[in-house]
Amino acid sequence: GNAKWKAESNAFREAMKAARQYNKAKAEGKPLPPPVASAPDPSLMPCPHCGRSFNEKAAQRHIPQCQNIKAKPTMLKRGAGGGGGVNGTLSTTGSTKAKQRGFMG
């Protein structure tokens, strides 16, 4: 409705105003203004089990599944999963599949 549009417009205007103040302070060498936190989206529903937020349709799918999940990660950290990548624990010589196909080593 109309109220949602108005709220989004005001949030956008505030963000633009904050960006102008930041750029002006940066250009003049003055101290930067404090960061402005955006308000949480009122259309999202938080999951009572994990605290993540979803739109209504996704929440209806997620919440029943989430209450059954046994191994919940306490905090998701980039590179902490040991699944390879830059900070992971796998070797950097290539995957086993690539070796089997004769691409590497």
WOSULWO-V46789 format. One record per pair of residues at least 4 apart in sequence whose ideal C-beta (glycine too) atoms are under 7 Angstrom apart, sorted by sequence separation. I is the first residue (numbers start at 1). GAP is how many residues later the second one is. D is the distance in Angstrom with one decimal. If there is no record, write none. Layout:
# WOSULWO-V46789
{{I	GAP	D} {I	GAP	D}}
This chain:
# WOSULWO-V46789
{{2	4	6.3} {3	4	6.3} {4	4	6.3} {5	4	6.2} {6	4	6.3} {7	4	6.3} {8	4	6.3} {9	4	6.4} {10	4	6.4} {11	4	6.5} {12	4	6.4} {13	4	6.3} {14	4	6.3} {15	4	6.4} {16	4	6.5} {17	4	6.5} {18	4	6.3} {19	4	6.3} {20	4	6.2} {21	4	6.3} {22	4	6.2} {23	4	6.2} {24	4	6.3} {47	4	6.3} {54	4	3.9} {55	4	6.8} {56	4	6.6} {58	4	5.8} {59	4	5.7} {61	4	6.9} {62	4	5.6} {63	4	6.8} {65	4	6.8} {84	4	4.1} {94	4	4.5} {96	4	6.2} {97	4	6.4} {25	5	4.5} {46	5	6.0} {47	5	5.1} {54	5	4.0} {83	5	5.5} {94	5	6.2} {98	5	4.3} {99	5	5.5} {25	6	6.6} {26	6	6.7} {79	6	6.4} {82	6	5.6} {84	6	4.0} {98	6	4.8} {99	6	5.5} {25	7	5.2} {46	7	5.0} {47	7	6.7} {79	7	6.6} {82	7	4.4} {25	8	6.1} {45	8	6.6} {54	8	5.5} {79	8	3.0} {44	9	3.9} {45	9	5.9} {79	9	6.5} {22	10	6.1} {44	10	6.3} {94	10	3.7} {22	11	6.2} {44	11	6.1} {45	11	6.2} {93	11	6.7} {94	11	6.6} {21	12	4.8} {43	12	6.5} {47	12	6.8} {93	12	6.1} {45	14	4.3} {47	15	6.0} {47	16	5.5} {50	16	5.5} {49	17	4.4} {18	18	4.8} {49	18	5.2} {47	19	5.5} {14	22	6.7} {50	22	6.3} {11	27	6.5} {11	28	7.0}}
